Structures are given as C-alpha cells and as structure tokens.
C-alpha cells in the first residue's frame, strides 16, 4: 500500500483509533485552520486527479455516507476494483475536493447548495441519491429518563444558542447542558440549522465553556457518551444499539421510518454520491453497485432508508 493509500485508508476506520479531540468555542478558528492544513496535505497527496498513485478510485466526504461506501468498496474488491474512502471535511470537504479534481466521487449528506455551485462554476455536479437518513437531537439516557422526551424547535434553538443552560428548564433533571455542535459544512449541521432557523443565517456560536465543536459521527457519539448532560445533532443510525443515548421527538414527531419517508419528521435528509460530469469507468461501476439490490442492503445495514422505502 502506498503512503497516499495508507493515509486515506487510515481516515476511513469504522472505529476511533485514538481519543477524539474537542475544542472550545474560543479555539474554533485554530481547529478549522488545522483542518484546512490536513486538507491541503491530502490534496497534495492526491494531486493525480483523484486516481491515486496506484490507480485507485478516490471517494471522500460525509461521515454518514462513508460506512456504506466503505462496504461497497470492499465488496467490489472481488471484481478487481481498487477504491479508497476518506472523510476529510465531511460533506463540504468532499464537494470541495471533487471540484478541485482531487477525488472522483464526493459523498454528501446534504443537497448541493447554490453556494457550492457558485464557488465551482466549472464543475458539472451530477448528484445520485442513494437513500435517506434522519438527524436526531441526541441526549443521554439519564436526561431522557428524567423527563426530556420531546423538544420544540424553539427549545432546540435555545439549547444550541446557550440560552437554556440547565435541563430543568425543559422538564429534565437539575443538570447543566453541554452542547456538542458540528463544524460548519457538515451535512448534519445544515439539517439542524434548517430546522431551527429556516432560511435565516444562524448566529455565531455562544461563548461558553459548555459548548464545543466536534467533527464526524463517531467522535460526536463518543463525546455524548462521556459527558453527562450533553446534547448533539447526530444521525439516528449511529445511536441504534446504544442504550445510554436517546433521540428526542421534535415537535412531537419521532424519527421513524414512516415519518422519514413521508418527510413528516423535520430533520430527514437525502444521501448522495456526487460526480463531476456523468459517471464513467470505475466511478460508474461503484455508483451502479450502490444502486443495486445488494448495494441498497448496505443502506439498511447501517440504519438508513433505501430508495424503495422512500418511494424513489
């Protein structure tokens, strides 16, 4: 395995290899700057246009889509296809890398925005929906058992803006709230912002010692588990089987399969694979596989809805 492949394969591990780092709001800019530095290093390593030094197909982006993509890549090894999957920068990172010609397929848990297209006018973005997912407002079981079962949009906004600082304010225990929010550009963050702000621009994060920015889904889940009184936006599929965490209902609506498929649940989202132009070669084989019956079973395996389940 080449140095480039080792770097990328290390990034797609399904389990954290080391304790995740979390930064306070005051260190947010430093964190994003360091992320950009890693991004630049990866771009240099993949400067061959997304093919990799040994011809591998490069796929990068959303940590939500990554488990499905990694399993698909593993399945296609039997056909002699060399595919690597990374998660640098989440959805926004994948879209940026695709536009820069560093990868061939971007994974995204958010629809392409007008800003994405305006930033890369020479990129012929082609999106392929592969399924659907729900973002939950996730709390600890301790808080849920004490009475927090449902939150309104106004209450969620109050939590993430630092205006609600104790769970007793929303019917829960006398316990301080600790917010783990996603970094800008993450699909999860955009879904949350859409729910609580609509088309309005979100305010700056609160200057609080009880607020931190986290990256991918595994990191978010680990921090929720280790912090009493914590709350975070997270794909509900990453909570399944973890009885110490709970997804609240939002305005009385639960993130059930039926509610996600119908669009009734307010934080449902489509999952995409994106290419620059019509998919060709290995990229087409990869996307086509994810759309097959076998590929769609991977959506179910990881807790997402298939295209059939959402009527597509």
C-alpha positions as CSV (number, residue, x, y, z in Angstrom):
1,X,0.0,0.0,0.0
2,X,1.4,3.4,-0.9
3,X,1.9,6.3,1.5
4,X,-1.1,8.0,0.0
5,X,-3.3,5.0,0.3
6,X,-2.2,4.4,3.9
7,X,-3.2,8.0,4.7
8,X,-6.6,7.6,3.2
9,X,-7.4,4.1,4.5
10,X,-6.5,5.3,8.0
11,X,-9.1,8.1,7.7
12,X,-12.0,5.7,7.0
13,X,-11.7,3.4,10.0
14,X,-15.1,2.5,11.4
15,X,-13.8,2.8,14.9
16,X,-11.8,5.6,16.5
17,X,-8.2,4.7,16.8
18,X,-7.5,7.3,19.4
19,X,-9.4,9.6,21.8
20,X,-11.1,12.3,19.9
21,X,-10.1,15.9,20.4
22,X,-12.8,18.5,21.2
23,X,-12.2,22.2,21.1
24,X,-13.9,25.1,22.9
25,X,-15.5,27.9,21.0
26,X,-12.5,30.1,21.7
27,X,-10.3,27.6,19.9
28,X,-12.7,27.0,17.0
29,X,-10.7,29.1,14.4
30,X,-7.5,27.3,15.3
31,X,-9.3,23.9,14.8
32,X,-10.6,24.9,11.4
33,X,-7.2,26.2,10.4
34,X,-5.6,22.9,11.3
35,X,-8.3,21.0,9.4
36,X,-7.5,23.1,6.4
37,X,-3.8,22.2,6.7
38,X,-4.7,18.5,6.8
39,X,-6.9,19.1,3.8
40,X,-4.0,20.7,1.9
41,X,-1.7,17.8,2.7
42,X,-4.3,15.3,1.4
43,X,-4.8,17.4,-1.8
44,X,-1.1,17.3,-2.4
45,X,-1.0,13.5,-1.9
46,X,-3.9,13.1,-4.4
47,X,-2.8,15.6,-7.0
48,X,-3.1,13.0,-9.7
49,X,-6.7,13.9,-10.2
50,X,-8.4,11.5,-7.9
51,X,-7.0,8.3,-9.3
52,X,-4.4,7.7,-6.5
53,X,-0.8,6.7,-7.1
54,X,-1.8,3.1,-8.0
55,X,-4.9,4.0,-9.9
56,X,-7.4,3.7,-7.0
57,X,-10.8,5.4,-7.3
58,X,-10.9,8.1,-4.6
59,X,-14.1,8.7,-2.7
60,X,-14.3,11.3,0.1
61,X,-16.8,13.4,2.1
62,X,-19.7,12.7,4.5
63,X,-19.0,10.5,7.6
64,X,-22.7,9.5,7.4
65,X,-22.3,8.0,3.9
66,X,-18.8,6.6,4.5
67,X,-19.8,3.3,6.1
68,X,-22.0,2.4,3.1
69,X,-19.3,3.5,0.7
70,X,-16.6,1.6,2.5
71,X,-18.6,-1.6,2.5
72,X,-19.4,-1.2,-1.2
73,X,-15.6,-0.7,-1.9
74,X,-14.8,-3.9,0.0
75,X,-17.5,-5.8,-2.0
76,X,-16.1,-4.6,-5.3
77,X,-12.6,-5.8,-4.5
78,X,-13.8,-9.2,-5.7
79,X,-14.2,-7.6,-9.2
80,X,-10.6,-6.3,-9.0
81,X,-11.7,-2.7,-8.3
82,X,-9.4,-0.6,-6.1
83,X,-11.4,2.0,-4.2
84,X,-10.4,4.1,-1.2
85,X,-12.8,6.0,1.0
86,X,-12.0,9.0,3.2
87,X,-13.9,11.5,5.3
88,X,-11.9,14.7,5.3
89,X,-14.0,17.7,5.9
90,X,-17.4,16.0,5.8
91,X,-19.9,16.8,3.0
92,X,-18.5,20.2,2.3
93,X,-15.0,18.8,2.2
94,X,-16.0,16.1,-0.3
95,X,-17.7,18.6,-2.6
96,X,-14.6,20.9,-2.5
97,X,-12.2,18.1,-3.2
98,X,-14.4,17.0,-6.2
99,X,-14.4,20.5,-7.6
100,X,-10.6,20.7,-7.2
101,X,-10.2,17.4,-9.1
102,X,-8.7,15.6,-6.1
103,X,-11.3,12.9,-6.0
104,X,-13.8,11.3,-8.4
105,X,-16.8,10.8,-6.1
106,X,-18.0,13.1,-3.3
107,X,-20.2,11.7,-0.5
108,X,-22.7,14.1,0.8
109,X,-25.4,14.1,3.4
110,X,-26.7,17.4,2.2
111,X,-28.1,18.6,-1.1
112,X,-25.9,20.8,-3.3
113,X,-26.4,24.4,-2.4
114,X,-26.3,27.4,-4.7
115,X,-23.2,28.5,-2.9
116,X,-21.5,25.2,-3.8
117,X,-22.3,25.7,-7.5
118,X,-21.3,29.3,-7.4
119,X,-17.9,28.5,-5.8
120,X,-17.1,26.0,-8.6
121,X,-18.8,27.2,-11.8
122,X,-16.6,25.0,-13.9
123,X,-17.7,21.8,-12.2
124,X,-20.5,19.8,-13.7
125,X,-22.0,18.5,-10.5
126,X,-24.1,15.3,-11.0
127,X,-25.9,14.0,-7.9
128,X,-27.1,10.5,-7.4
129,X,-29.4,9.9,-4.4
130,X,-28.6,6.5,-2.7
131,X,-31.0,6.7,0.2
132,X,-32.2,8.8,3.1
133,X,-31.4,9.4,6.7
134,X,-32.6,11.3,9.8
135,X,-30.7,13.6,12.0
136,X,-31.7,13.4,15.6
137,X,-31.3,15.7,18.6
138,X,-29.5,13.2,20.8
139,X,-29.3,13.3,24.6
140,X,-28.1,11.0,27.3
141,X,-30.5,8.3,28.7
142,X,-30.1,10.0,32.1
143,X,-31.6,13.2,30.8
144,X,-34.3,11.3,28.8
145,X,-35.3,9.2,31.8
146,X,-35.6,12.3,34.0
147,X,-38.3,13.7,31.7
148,X,-36.9,15.1,28.5
149,X,-38.8,13.1,25.8
150,X,-39.7,15.9,23.4
151,X,-38.3,19.3,22.4
152,X,-39.8,22.0,20.3
153,X,-37.8,23.9,17.6
154,X,-37.7,26.9,20.0
155,X,-36.2,24.8,22.8
156,X,-33.6,23.2,20.5
157,X,-32.7,26.7,19.3
158,X,-32.4,27.8,23.0
159,X,-30.1,24.9,23.8
160,X,-27.7,25.4,20.9
161,X,-27.6,29.2,21.4
162,X,-26.6,28.7,25.0
163,X,-29.8,30.3,26.3
164,X,-31.1,27.1,28.0
165,X,-28.2,26.1,30.3
166,X,-29.9,23.6,32.6
167,X,-32.1,20.6,31.7
168,X,-34.5,21.5,34.4
169,X,-35.6,24.4,32.2
170,X,-37.2,21.9,29.7
171,X,-38.6,19.4,32.2
172,X,-35.4,17.5,32.9
173,X,-33.0,17.0,35.8
174,X,-31.1,19.7,37.6
175,X,-28.1,19.2,35.3
176,X,-26.0,21.6,33.2
177,X,-26.4,21.4,29.5
178,X,-23.3,20.7,27.4
179,X,-23.7,21.3,23.7
180,X,-21.6,19.5,21.0
181,X,-22.3,21.1,17.7
182,X,-21.0,20.1,14.3
183,X,-18.4,22.2,12.4
184,X,-19.7,24.3,9.5
185,X,-20.1,22.5,6.2
186,X,-21.2,19.2,7.8
187,X,-24.5,17.9,6.4
188,X,-25.7,17.2,10.0
189,X,-25.2,20.9,11.0
190,X,-27.0,22.2,7.9
191,X,-30.0,20.0,8.6
192,X,-30.2,21.3,12.2
193,X,-29.8,24.9,11.1
194,X,-32.6,24.5,8.6
195,X,-34.9,23.1,11.3
196,X,-34.3,25.8,13.8
197,X,-33.6,28.8,11.6
198,X,-35.3,28.1,8.3
199,X,-33.7,30.3,5.6
200,X,-32.2,32.7,8.1
201,X,-28.5,32.9,8.8
202,X,-27.5,31.1,12.1
203,X,-25.9,33.3,14.8
204,X,-22.3,32.9,15.9
205,X,-21.8,30.1,18.4
206,X,-22.1,31.0,22.1
207,X,-19.0,32.0,24.0
208,X,-19.4,29.3,26.7
209,X,-17.3,26.7,28.4
210,X,-20.2,24.3,27.9
211,X,-20.1,24.4,24.1
212,X,-17.7,22.6,21.8
213,X,-17.3,21.8,18.1
214,X,-17.0,18.2,17.0
215,X,-16.4,16.6,13.6
216,X,-17.6,13.2,12.5
217,X,-20.4,11.0,13.8
218,X,-18.2,8.6,15.8
219,X,-16.5,11.4,17.6
220,X,-19.8,13.0,18.3
221,X,-21.2,9.8,19.7
222,X,-18.2,9.2,21.9
223,X,-18.4,12.7,23.4
224,X,-22.1,12.3,24.1
225,X,-21.4,9.1,26.0
226,X,-18.6,10.6,28.1
227,X,-20.4,13.9,29.0
228,X,-23.3,14.0,31.4
229,X,-26.0,16.4,30.3
230,X,-24.7,16.6,26.7
231,X,-26.8,17.1,23.6
232,X,-25.7,17.0,19.9
233,X,-27.1,16.6,16.4
234,X,-26.3,13.1,15.1
235,X,-27.5,10.7,12.5
236,X,-30.1,8.5,14.3
237,X,-28.5,5.4,12.8
238,X,-25.4,6.0,14.9
239,X,-27.5,5.7,18.1
240,X,-29.1,2.4,17.3
241,X,-27.9,-0.2,19.8
242,X,-26.5,2.4,22.2
243,X,-29.0,2.3,25.1
244,X,-27.2,5.1,27.0
245,X,-28.3,7.6,24.3
246,X,-31.7,8.7,23.1
247,X,-33.2,10.7,20.3
248,X,-36.0,13.0,21.4
249,X,-39.1,13.6,19.4
250,X,-39.2,17.0,17.7
251,X,-42.4,18.9,18.0
252,X,-44.0,15.6,18.9
253,X,-42.7,13.8,15.8
254,X,-40.4,10.7,16.1
255,X,-37.7,9.8,13.6
256,X,-39.4,6.6,12.5
257,X,-39.0,5.1,9.0
258,X,-42.5,6.2,8.0
259,X,-42.0,9.7,9.2
260,X,-38.7,10.0,7.4
261,X,-40.0,8.5,4.2
262,X,-43.0,10.9,4.2
263,X,-41.0,13.9,5.1
264,X,-43.1,14.5,8.3
265,X,-40.0,14.2,10.5
266,X,-38.4,17.7,10.3
267,X,-34.8,16.6,10.2
268,X,-34.8,14.0,7.4
269,X,-32.2,14.3,4.7
270,X,-31.2,12.6,1.4
271,X,-27.8,10.9,1.0
272,X,-25.8,11.4,-2.2
273,X,-22.9,10.4,-4.3
274,X,-21.7,13.3,-6.5
275,X,-19.5,13.3,-9.6
276,X,-18.1,15.9,-11.9
277,X,-20.0,15.1,-15.1
278,X,-21.7,11.8,-16.0
279,X,-20.1,8.9,-14.0
280,X,-17.8,6.8,-16.1
281,X,-15.5,3.9,-15.7
282,X,-14.8,2.7,-12.1
283,X,-16.9,5.6,-10.7
284,X,-19.9,4.4,-12.7
285,X,-19.4,0.8,-11.6
286,X,-19.2,2.0,-8.0
287,X,-22.3,4.1,-8.1
288,X,-24.2,1.4,-10.1
289,X,-23.4,-1.1,-7.4
290,X,-24.7,1.0,-4.6
291,X,-28.0,1.3,-6.5
292,X,-28.3,-2.5,-7.0
293,X,-30.3,-4.7,-4.6
294,X,-27.1,-5.8,-2.9
295,X,-25.9,-2.2,-2.6
296,X,-29.2,-1.0,-1.2
297,X,-28.9,-3.7,1.5
298,X,-25.9,-1.7,2.8
299,X,-28.2,1.2,3.4
300,X,-30.4,-1.0,5.6
301,X,-27.4,-2.5,7.3
302,X,-26.3,0.9,8.5
303,X,-29.7,2.1,9.6
304,X,-30.6,4.3,6.6
305,X,-33.7,4.1,4.3
306,X,-33.4,2.6,0.8
307,X,-34.6,4.4,-2.3
308,X,-37.5,1.9,-2.4
309,X,-38.5,2.7,1.1
310,X,-38.7,6.5,0.3
311,X,-40.6,5.9,-2.9
312,X,-37.8,6.6,-5.4
